[in-house]
Amino acid sequence: MVPHEPDTARHVFSELITDLATVLPSHCILSRPEEKKPFECDGLTLFREMPAVVVLPETEEQIIHVMKLCKKHGVPVVPRGAGTGLSGGATPHAEGILLGVSKLNKIKRIDPVAATAVVEPGVRNLAISEAVSQYGLYYAPDPSSQIACSIGGNIAENAGGVHCLKYGLTVHNVMRVRMVTIDGDVVELGSSAPDVPGLNLLPAFIGSEGMLGVVTEATVKLIPKPEAATVIMASFATIEAAGDAVRDVIAAGIIPAGLEMMDQRATRMVEPFVQAGYDLDAQAILLCESDGTVQEVEDEIQRMKAVFDKAGAVRLQVSSNEQERLLFWAGRKNAFPAAGRVSPDYYCMDGTIPRSQLANVLTQMAEMEKKYRLRCANVFHAGDGNLHPLILFDANDPDELRRAEDFGAEILELCIQVGGTITGEHGVGLEKINQMCSQFTRDELDAFMAIKRAFDPEELLNPSKQIPTLNRCAEYGKMHVHGGQIKFPELERF
């Protein structure tokens, strides 16, 4: 997308804001700097940009009008949910509109017989489970931010959570999406039925990070609450032993409801904050949950204990009641806020690797801590190899900021080298766009862009993110290949 010249841009926005005032109430248009400031970044605060204007529509009809006006004036649109994303996917465009969907927050319909719910994009993830609990149902994807994140953002990023190993990511739990294209057309993807005629475009849309359209409604799948659920906490004397234990659990034919790992730095960071009863002497702990009938859970817990004993666990603790189970998970889910108590800033990564490589990668990351002179707390979805290293740093120190970014980039490069991917559930956004050049060939990137252009030929929806340009890949390749040490060009600014 070619930016407008300054004088032209001012004229375009003057006309656009005048037009927006005819289709939106005045309180839905934020144009003063102090009003726009809260929207300058998402959960990845490394990248900040003030949008030209923020709009907060209250209905699908208003979104349709906004999209048509942006298309008419050639103005970029960046969709935003709750702003809890961690890859810069909702970072605004300096010459564009930031379109927030938080006011579309109604649960429109619950069908306990079909086990589905129809919700607007601004509905909080946890609110769905709270609303359907009276029917003995819940919504399975449970990101750590589920108390705040919204279903529209979950769809954009294909969010997961601690129970994604058994119950899948957002893409496995959303049956239908209603969305608005940049032309202002309403399109429905997927179906409430088991199958849908024609091309199945729903999986392509989920995880597209706002590059294809704006969600206005979703039908989500609900599942019955299990009769019983129990967590076993296993402590290990080494990171390698914990990594091997993860491999051994899956190899034994056990698919836990959740299988998470935390290293010693993470447990010692979290324990004073949550008091979950973690073993602070262990180099790593695993949280492994079984759910189902009472008998199924009892049998599976015994099998898990046998695997962990054989893998060299130095301590095993099984949750004795529901309160203790939730407390074990509360420690894991509060790792991010706990990081704020021990460091001015943290950078949460999101690479995915084969389970067989866990011990190897964690060992190499420990060496990277020495190289970059920064602490790193590891807390992640061990069952599916989705790493979430928390790099602790001080953004007020430019050198520490640079080292934190380089540390994160090298972790992603390592994920690729061992046969993994640069993201599992946080998306690409701005954060990982350089590593897209390492992960994919130019032909593959062009194929991704062809899908985007089929929906958005003028590239107005969330431009300059997720799919790198030819120039960016050429620049990255040159800097990546030459010079003995990995260096990464500064991200393009808008």
NUSE-132870 format. One record per residue (C-alpha): x, y, z; residue number from 0. Coordinates in Angstrom, 3 decimals, padded with zeros to 6 digits. Example, Ala and Ser with C-alpha at 12.3 -4.5 7.8 and 13.67 -1.06 7.14 Angstrom:
2
{r {012.300 -004.500 007.800} 0}
{r {013.670 -001.060 007.140} 1}
END
This chain:
494
{r {000.000 000.000 000.000} 0}
{r {001.379 003.439 -000.975} 1}
{r {000.876 006.035 001.790} 2}
{r {-000.855 009.304 001.009} 3}
{r {001.215 012.491 000.728} 4}
{r {000.836 014.592 003.933} 5}
{r {-001.445 017.264 002.415} 6}
{r {-003.509 014.656 000.608} 7}
{r {-003.766 012.532 003.765} 8}
{r {-005.104 015.498 005.778} 9}
{r {-007.697 016.199 003.106} 10}
{r {-008.707 012.522 002.887} 11}
{r {-009.171 012.267 006.647} 12}
{r {-011.086 015.499 006.840} 13}
{r {-013.550 014.092 004.311} 14}
{r {-013.561 010.658 005.946} 15}
{r {-014.330 011.969 009.437} 16}
{r {-017.112 014.100 007.983} 17}
{r {-018.549 010.999 006.316} 18}
{r {-018.110 008.871 009.459} 19}
{r {-020.130 011.401 011.437} 20}
{r {-023.107 010.650 009.179} 21}
{r {-023.112 006.918 010.018} 22}
{r {-021.760 006.772 013.581} 23}
{r {-022.799 008.548 016.792} 24}
{r {-020.235 011.127 017.874} 25}
{r {-019.228 009.081 020.936} 26}
{r {-018.139 006.257 018.617} 27}
{r {-015.495 008.409 016.879} 28}
{r {-012.286 009.180 018.794} 29}
{r {-009.920 011.637 017.141} 30}
{r {-008.230 013.585 019.957} 31}
{r {-004.739 012.350 020.973} 32}
{r {-005.789 011.623 024.556} 33}
{r {-008.706 009.530 023.297} 34}
{r {-006.548 007.535 020.894} 35}
{r {-003.645 006.924 023.281} 36}
{r {-005.101 003.726 024.877} 37}
{r {-005.235 002.137 021.419} 38}
{r {-001.618 002.750 020.348} 39}
{r {-000.585 -000.887 020.893} 40}
{r {-001.878 -004.310 021.824} 41}
{r {-000.322 -006.611 024.442} 42}
{r {003.034 -006.365 022.631} 43}
{r {004.055 -002.932 023.829} 44}
{r {007.352 -002.948 021.916} 45}
{r {005.495 -001.538 018.900} 46}
{r {003.371 001.610 019.281} 47}
{r {001.637 003.802 016.724} 48}
{r {-001.100 006.390 017.097} 49}
{r {-003.963 005.741 014.678} 50}
{r {-005.349 008.604 012.645} 51}
{r {-008.775 007.933 014.149} 52}
{r {-010.447 005.275 016.310} 53}
{r {-013.990 004.126 015.623} 54}
{r {-016.019 001.989 018.022} 55}
{r {-019.162 000.880 016.156} 56}
{r {-022.055 -000.608 018.096} 57}
{r {-023.776 -002.621 015.356} 58}
{r {-022.935 -004.693 012.297} 59}
{r {-024.677 -002.097 010.133} 60}
{r {-022.301 000.578 011.383} 61}
{r {-019.302 -001.652 010.604} 62}
{r {-020.620 -002.098 007.056} 63}
{r {-020.799 001.679 006.607} 64}
{r {-017.296 002.184 008.051} 65}
{r {-015.807 -000.415 005.717} 66}
{r {-017.483 001.099 002.673} 67}
{r {-016.206 004.548 003.584} 68}
{r {-012.647 003.311 004.107} 69}
{r {-012.780 001.564 000.738} 70}
{r {-014.120 004.741 -000.892} 71}
{r {-011.338 006.919 000.578} 72}
{r {-008.563 004.306 000.269} 73}
{r {-007.888 004.354 004.022} 74}
{r {-006.420 001.329 005.872} 75}
{r {-008.468 -000.429 008.567} 76}
{r {-006.966 -002.270 011.534} 77}
{r {-009.544 -004.386 013.403} 78}
{r {-009.099 -004.705 017.174} 79}
{r {-010.746 -006.858 019.814} 80}
{r {-009.777 -006.510 023.479} 81}
{r {-006.169 -005.605 022.639} 82}
{r {-004.682 -008.561 024.543} 83}
{r {-002.825 -009.960 021.500} 84}
{r {000.920 -010.512 021.884} 85}
{r {002.297 -010.179 018.348} 86}
{r {001.443 -006.584 017.426} 87}
{r {-001.420 -007.747 015.210} 88}
{r {-003.629 -004.875 016.395} 89}
{r {-000.913 -002.211 016.223} 90}
{r {-002.613 000.757 014.506} 91}
{r {-001.732 002.232 011.131} 92}
{r {-000.628 005.877 011.331} 93}
{r {-002.689 006.760 008.249} 94}
{r {-005.615 004.488 009.015} 95}
{r {-008.617 003.748 011.132} 96}
{r {-008.484 001.499 014.162} 97}
{r {-011.833 -000.298 014.250} 98}
{r {-012.655 -001.695 017.698} 99}
{r {-015.431 -004.265 018.061} 100}
{r {-015.619 -004.253 021.877} 101}
{r {-019.117 -002.741 021.893} 102}
{r {-020.545 -005.718 020.011} 103}
{r {-020.601 -007.818 023.173} 104}
{r {-023.882 -009.724 023.267} 105}
{r {-024.389 -013.465 023.595} 106}
{r {-027.233 -013.676 021.092} 107}
{r {-028.328 -017.276 021.447} 108}
{r {-027.513 -020.425 023.426} 109}
{r {-028.696 -023.822 022.207} 110}
{r {-028.017 -026.356 024.983} 111}
{r {-029.375 -029.231 022.882} 112}
{r {-027.116 -028.550 019.890} 113}
{r {-024.371 -027.418 022.327} 114}
{r {-023.685 -024.164 020.478} 115}
{r {-023.715 -020.458 021.249} 116}
{r {-024.015 -017.509 018.872} 117}
{r {-021.951 -014.566 020.102} 118}
{r {-020.784 -011.158 018.970} 119}
{r {-017.031 -010.541 018.600} 120}
{r {-016.662 -008.416 021.734} 121}
{r {-017.863 -011.172 024.067} 122}
{r {-015.125 -012.175 026.505} 123}
{r {-013.836 -015.726 026.194} 124}
{r {-014.625 -016.609 029.816} 125}
{r {-018.080 -015.009 029.612} 126}
{r {-019.184 -017.750 027.213} 127}
{r {-018.391 -020.490 029.721} 128}
{r {-020.003 -018.491 032.518} 129}
{r {-023.198 -018.052 030.499} 130}
{r {-023.548 -021.729 029.536} 131}
{r {-022.435 -023.289 032.837} 132}
{r {-026.071 -023.634 033.931} 133}
{r {-026.467 -026.212 031.139} 134}
{r {-023.396 -028.188 032.192} 135}
{r {-021.429 -026.875 029.181} 136}
{r {-018.358 -024.742 028.575} 137}
{r {-016.220 -023.276 025.779} 138}
{r {-012.921 -025.161 025.624} 139}
{r {-010.219 -022.743 024.294} 140}
{r {-008.876 -021.009 027.406} 141}
{r {-006.021 -018.551 026.764} 142}
{r {-004.316 -017.204 029.870} 143}
{r {-006.003 -013.883 029.090} 144}
{r {-009.473 -015.488 028.927} 145}
{r {-010.835 -013.194 031.625} 146}
{r {-010.276 -010.230 029.246} 147}
{r {-009.693 -011.442 025.666} 148}
{r {-012.646 -011.478 023.278} 149}
{r {-013.887 -014.082 020.822} 150}
{r {-013.271 -011.824 017.803} 151}
{r {-009.596 -011.525 018.698} 152}
{r {-009.417 -015.262 019.466} 153}
{r {-010.680 -015.941 015.932} 154}
{r {-008.226 -013.476 014.393} 155}
{r {-005.243 -015.100 016.146} 156}
{r {-006.513 -018.718 016.385} 157}
{r {-005.979 -018.620 020.152} 158}
{r {-005.372 -021.754 022.208} 159}
{r {-004.867 -022.252 025.933} 160}
{r {-003.785 -024.803 028.497} 161}
{r {-006.441 -027.307 027.393} 162}
{r {-005.738 -027.102 023.661} 163}
{r {-003.844 -030.417 023.625} 164}
{r {-007.053 -032.411 024.057} 165}
{r {-009.739 -029.978 022.902} 166}
{r {-008.010 -028.033 020.152} 167}
{r {-007.477 -024.390 019.230} 168}
{r {-010.095 -021.810 018.246} 169}
{r {-010.224 -023.246 014.706} 170}
{r {-011.473 -026.553 016.141} 171}
{r {-014.182 -024.916 018.256} 172}
{r {-015.728 -022.291 015.959} 173}
{r {-018.331 -023.616 013.530} 174}
{r {-019.420 -020.468 011.725} 175}
{r {-018.288 -016.859 011.314} 176}
{r {-020.208 -013.904 009.960} 177}
{r {-017.889 -011.174 008.740} 178}
{r {-017.787 -007.912 006.784} 179}
{r {-015.373 -007.492 003.873} 180}
{r {-013.586 -004.269 002.939} 181}
{r {-016.335 -003.743 000.327} 182}
{r {-018.951 -003.740 003.081} 183}
{r {-020.346 -007.108 002.029} 184}
{r {-021.559 -009.537 004.687} 185}
{r {-020.195 -013.061 004.214} 186}
{r {-020.892 -016.187 006.253} 187}
{r {-018.191 -018.848 006.446} 188}
{r {-018.805 -022.323 007.854} 189}
{r {-022.136 -023.553 009.152} 190}
{r {-023.969 -024.705 012.258} 191}
{r {-024.352 -028.034 010.454} 192}
{r {-021.588 -030.677 010.440} 193}
{r {-020.574 -029.709 006.905} 194}
{r {-021.040 -026.813 004.509} 195}
{r {-021.408 -026.823 000.720} 196}
{r {-018.724 -025.207 -001.399} 197}
{r {-015.178 -024.243 -000.454} 198}
{r {-014.377 -024.491 003.246} 199}
{r {-012.938 -021.010 003.801} 200}
{r {-013.522 -020.899 007.549} 201}
{r {-010.121 -022.395 008.521} 202}
{r {-008.389 -019.896 006.219} 203}
{r {-010.211 -017.015 007.895} 204}
{r {-009.491 -018.149 011.465} 205}
{r {-005.978 -016.980 012.242} 206}
{r {-005.910 -014.445 009.387} 207}
{r {-005.259 -011.602 011.866} 208}
{r {-007.817 -009.134 010.522} 209}
{r {-006.391 -009.251 006.992} 210}
{r {-009.497 -010.686 005.298} 211}
{r {-012.473 -009.137 007.083} 212}
{r {-014.030 -008.038 010.381} 213}
{r {-015.922 -010.584 012.499} 214}
{r {-019.411 -009.531 013.540} 215}
{r {-020.806 -012.849 014.801} 216}
{r {-019.613 -016.387 015.539} 217}
{r {-021.208 -019.725 016.324} 218}
{r {-019.024 -021.610 018.789} 219}
{r {-019.059 -025.246 019.806} 220}
{r {-019.701 -026.059 023.456} 221}
{r {-018.700 -029.251 025.227} 222}
{r {-020.046 -030.940 028.375} 223}
{r {-018.235 -030.288 031.621} 224}
{r {-016.365 -033.447 032.584} 225}
{r {-017.629 -035.417 035.545} 226}
{r {-014.227 -035.175 037.186} 227}
{r {-010.883 -033.442 036.630} 228}
{r {-007.607 -033.871 038.501} 229}
{r {-004.136 -032.375 038.081} 230}
{r {-000.900 -034.136 038.875} 231}
{r {002.109 -031.898 039.537} 232}
{r {005.413 -033.593 038.815} 233}
{r {008.761 -032.099 039.882} 234}
{r {012.050 -032.793 038.100} 235}
{r {015.678 -032.174 039.018} 236}
{r {016.595 -031.140 035.466} 237}
{r {014.929 -029.430 032.519} 238}
{r {016.007 -032.341 030.319} 239}
{r {014.187 -034.880 032.501} 240}
{r {010.979 -032.809 032.396} 241}
{r {011.207 -032.473 028.611} 242}
{r {011.721 -036.216 028.221} 243}
{r {008.736 -036.868 030.519} 244}
{r {006.474 -034.880 028.206} 245}
{r {007.560 -037.082 025.321} 246}
{r {007.021 -040.228 027.402} 247}
{r {003.448 -039.268 028.407} 248}
{r {002.351 -038.913 024.792} 249}
{r {004.315 -042.000 023.763} 250}
{r {002.376 -043.968 026.399} 251}
{r {-000.844 -043.205 024.520} 252}
{r {-002.104 -040.683 027.077} 253}
{r {-003.712 -037.468 025.783} 254}
{r {-004.048 -035.250 028.865} 255}
{r {-006.606 -032.466 029.044} 256}
{r {-003.623 -030.198 029.664} 257}
{r {000.139 -030.689 029.871} 258}
{r {002.127 -027.609 030.856} 259}
{r {005.742 -026.981 031.900} 260}
{r {007.229 -024.256 034.088} 261}
{r {010.931 -023.921 034.836} 262}
{r {012.345 -022.893 038.205} 263}
{r {012.587 -019.216 037.338} 264}
{r {008.886 -019.252 036.385} 265}
{r {007.727 -021.081 039.537} 266}
{r {009.768 -018.825 041.796} 267}
{r {008.334 -015.809 039.992} 268}
{r {004.733 -017.025 040.282} 269}
{r {004.608 -018.627 043.739} 270}
{r {004.764 -015.417 045.836} 271}
{r {002.042 -013.938 043.612} 272}
{r {-000.442 -016.855 043.612} 273}
{r {000.769 -019.221 046.369} 274}
{r {-000.158 -022.259 044.306} 275}
{r {002.038 -024.655 046.286} 276}
{r {004.682 -025.116 043.576} 277}
{r {007.895 -027.015 044.291} 278}
{r {010.491 -024.236 044.283} 279}
{r {013.442 -026.622 044.553} 280}
{r {012.628 -028.346 041.261} 281}
{r {014.364 -027.205 038.082} 282}
{r {011.054 -027.767 036.271} 283}
{r {007.511 -028.865 037.050} 284}
{r {004.845 -030.389 034.833} 285}
{r {001.120 -029.827 035.340} 286}
{r {-000.763 -032.708 033.761} 287}
{r {-004.553 -032.832 033.909} 288}
{r {-006.901 -035.748 033.379} 289}
{r {-010.640 -035.288 032.898} 290}
{r {-013.609 -037.561 032.176} 291}
{r {-015.566 -039.953 034.375} 292}
{r {-014.344 -040.557 037.912} 293}
{r {-013.035 -044.004 036.979} 294}
{r {-011.326 -042.749 033.804} 295}
{r {-009.566 -040.010 035.755} 296}
{r {-008.420 -042.356 038.510} 297}
{r {-007.004 -044.823 035.979} 298}
{r {-005.279 -042.132 033.903} 299}
{r {-003.713 -040.469 036.949} 300}
{r {-002.187 -043.806 037.954} 301}
{r {-000.782 -044.269 034.442} 302}
{r {000.649 -040.732 034.493} 303}
{r {002.280 -041.320 037.871} 304}
{r {003.930 -044.464 036.549} 305}
{r {005.314 -042.576 033.536} 306}
{r {006.622 -039.724 035.673} 307}
{r {008.214 -042.096 038.180} 308}
{r {010.022 -043.883 035.370} 309}
{r {011.119 -040.520 033.908} 310}
{r {012.774 -039.592 037.208} 311}
{r {010.251 -037.309 038.909} 312}
{r {011.517 -036.295 042.352} 313}
{r {008.092 -035.351 043.687} 314}
{r {004.488 -036.033 042.668} 315}
{r {001.485 -034.162 044.032} 316}
{r {-002.108 -034.847 042.962} 317}
{r {-004.831 -032.226 043.465} 318}
{r {-007.117 -033.403 046.251} 319}
{r {-010.143 -031.290 045.339} 320}
{r {-011.459 -028.801 042.782} 321}
{r {-010.127 -025.826 044.708} 322}
{r {-006.591 -027.186 044.640} 323}
{r {-006.872 -028.079 040.942} 324}
{r {-007.864 -024.524 040.109} 325}
{r {-005.052 -023.199 042.293} 326}
{r {-002.457 -025.240 040.379} 327}
{r {-003.767 -023.777 037.111} 328}
{r {-004.034 -020.265 038.582} 329}
{r {-000.264 -020.239 039.039} 330}
{r {000.282 -021.193 035.411} 331}
{r {-002.261 -018.720 034.079} 332}
{r {-000.897 -015.840 036.159} 333}
{r {002.687 -016.184 034.966} 334}
{r {002.410 -013.036 032.837} 335}
{r {001.148 -010.686 035.564} 336}
{r {003.638 -012.265 037.986} 337}
{r {006.431 -011.273 035.583} 338}
{r {005.416 -007.660 036.107} 339}
{r {006.369 -007.983 039.781} 340}
{r {009.971 -008.956 039.070} 341}
{r {010.815 -007.040 035.882} 342}
{r {009.904 -003.643 034.382} 343}
{r {009.029 -005.357 031.078} 344}
{r {008.732 -008.805 029.567} 345}
{r {008.655 -010.108 026.012} 346}
{r {006.498 -013.212 025.561} 347}
{r {007.566 -015.434 022.668} 348}
{r {005.463 -018.033 020.852} 349}
{r {007.388 -020.663 018.922} 350}
{r {006.364 -024.285 018.434} 351}
{r {008.709 -027.256 018.234} 352}
{r {008.492 -031.061 018.017} 353}
{r {008.055 -032.523 021.514} 354}
{r {011.185 -034.609 021.002} 355}
{r {013.197 -031.363 020.819} 356}
{r {011.996 -029.829 024.114} 357}
{r {015.049 -030.709 026.185} 358}
{r {017.446 -029.671 023.405} 359}
{r {015.772 -026.312 022.779} 360}
{r {015.437 -025.431 026.471} 361}
{r {019.128 -026.206 026.977} 362}
{r {020.096 -023.943 024.076} 363}
{r {017.842 -021.180 025.393} 364}
{r {019.699 -021.322 028.717} 365}
{r {022.894 -020.591 026.783} 366}
{r {021.161 -017.688 025.025} 367}
{r {020.413 -016.159 028.438} 368}
{r {024.164 -015.902 029.009} 369}
{r {024.777 -014.592 025.497} 370}
{r {022.216 -011.796 025.768} 371}
{r {022.692 -011.230 029.529} 372}
{r {018.954 -011.406 030.152} 373}
{r {016.752 -013.619 032.313} 374}
{r {014.156 -015.862 030.676} 375}
{r {011.293 -017.636 032.465} 376}
{r {009.832 -020.602 030.602} 377}
{r {006.138 -021.373 030.928} 378}
{r {004.408 -023.116 028.040} 379}
{r {002.098 -025.701 026.492} 380}
{r {004.500 -028.618 026.684} 381}
{r {002.022 -031.151 025.339} 382}
{r {001.992 -029.656 021.851} 383}
{r {005.460 -028.090 021.992} 384}
{r {004.168 -024.499 022.058} 385}
{r {006.867 -022.455 023.820} 386}
{r {006.136 -019.196 025.665} 387}
{r {009.508 -017.958 026.953} 388}
{r {009.178 -014.736 028.958} 389}
{r {012.262 -012.600 028.319} 390}
{r {012.645 -010.154 031.222} 391}
{r {014.137 -006.738 030.429} 392}
{r {013.880 -002.991 030.962} 393}
{r {012.525 -001.107 027.941} 394}
{r {013.934 002.137 029.367} 395}
{r {017.403 000.811 028.559} 396}
{r {017.795 000.897 024.738} 397}
{r {020.534 -001.724 024.826} 398}
{r {018.413 -004.115 026.896} 399}
{r {015.514 -003.575 024.515} 400}
{r {017.712 -004.418 021.538} 401}
{r {019.075 -007.518 023.257} 402}
{r {015.563 -008.666 024.176} 403}
{r {014.433 -008.380 020.551} 404}
{r {017.522 -010.218 019.291} 405}
{r {017.062 -012.913 021.952} 406}
{r {013.482 -013.459 020.839} 407}
{r {014.435 -013.555 017.174} 408}
{r {017.103 -016.189 017.815} 409}
{r {014.590 -018.342 019.716} 410}
{r {012.290 -018.273 016.680} 411}
{r {015.166 -019.132 014.353} 412}
{r {016.012 -022.082 016.605} 413}
{r {012.405 -023.283 016.451} 414}
{r {012.632 -023.382 012.653} 415}
{r {016.000 -025.159 012.726} 416}
{r {014.658 -028.058 014.825} 417}
{r {011.630 -028.566 012.575} 418}
{r {009.120 -026.292 014.318} 419}
{r {007.285 -023.078 013.488} 420}
{r {007.537 -019.428 014.470} 421}
{r {004.093 -019.278 016.075} 422}
{r {001.584 -021.535 017.745} 423}
{r {-001.262 -019.259 018.816} 424}
{r {-000.129 -015.642 019.116} 425}
{r {000.032 -014.910 015.401} 426}
{r {002.648 -013.171 013.279} 427}
{r {001.582 -009.527 013.406} 428}
{r {004.582 -007.218 013.383} 429}
{r {006.660 -009.287 015.786} 430}
{r {007.481 -012.290 013.585} 431}
{r {007.268 -010.843 010.105} 432}
{r {011.025 -011.143 009.518} 433}
{r {011.004 -014.814 010.492} 434}
{r {008.289 -015.447 007.893} 435}
{r {011.153 -015.029 005.405} 436}
{r {013.002 -017.876 007.116} 437}
{r {009.992 -020.135 007.553} 438}
{r {008.545 -019.891 004.026} 439}
{r {009.738 -019.608 000.445} 440}
{r {008.884 -016.611 -001.705} 441}
{r {006.389 -018.750 -003.657} 442}
{r {004.639 -019.744 -000.435} 443}
{r {004.461 -016.144 000.750} 444}
{r {003.052 -015.103 -002.624} 445}
{r {000.374 -017.799 -002.272} 446}
{r {-000.592 -016.374 001.130} 447}
{r {-000.798 -012.895 -000.379} 448}
{r {-002.966 -014.197 -003.227} 449}
{r {-005.546 -015.330 -000.661} 450}
{r {-005.484 -011.903 000.973} 451}
{r {-005.922 -010.111 -002.358} 452}
{r {-008.906 -012.307 -003.199} 453}
{r {-010.658 -010.737 -000.189} 454}
{r {-008.875 -007.378 -000.144} 455}
{r {-007.366 -006.476 -003.551} 456}
{r {-006.300 -002.980 -002.464} 457}
{r {-004.631 -004.310 000.707} 458}
{r {-006.460 -001.947 003.049} 459}
{r {-007.158 -004.472 005.832} 460}
{r {-004.372 -004.568 008.442} 461}
{r {-001.637 -003.892 005.860} 462}
{r {002.108 -004.441 006.291} 463}
{r {001.637 -007.308 008.730} 464}
{r {001.873 -011.107 008.765} 465}
{r {002.968 -011.488 005.132} 466}
{r {006.293 -009.725 004.382} 467}
{r {006.919 -007.800 001.184} 468}
{r {009.469 -008.894 -001.408} 469}
{r {011.750 -006.033 -000.374} 470}
{r {011.592 -007.005 003.280} 471}
{r {012.536 -010.615 002.539} 472}
{r {015.413 -009.499 000.305} 473}
{r {016.743 -007.180 003.009} 474}
{r {016.311 -009.797 005.716} 475}
{r {017.972 -012.509 003.643} 476}
{r {021.006 -010.342 002.955} 477}
{r {021.495 -009.488 006.616} 478}
{r {020.703 -013.023 007.745} 479}
{r {023.188 -014.736 005.421} 480}
{r {026.157 -012.365 005.738} 481}
{r {028.074 -011.760 008.948} 482}
{r {028.624 -014.550 011.439} 483}
{r {026.006 -013.464 013.944} 484}
{r {022.236 -013.359 013.436} 485}
{r {021.097 -009.771 013.027} 486}
{r {017.671 -008.515 012.095} 487}
{r {016.784 -005.342 010.253} 488}
{r {014.614 -002.868 012.053} 489}
{r {010.933 -003.421 011.342} 490}
{r {009.513 -001.119 008.720} 491}
{r {007.516 001.734 010.158} 492}
{r {004.318 002.842 008.547} 493}
END
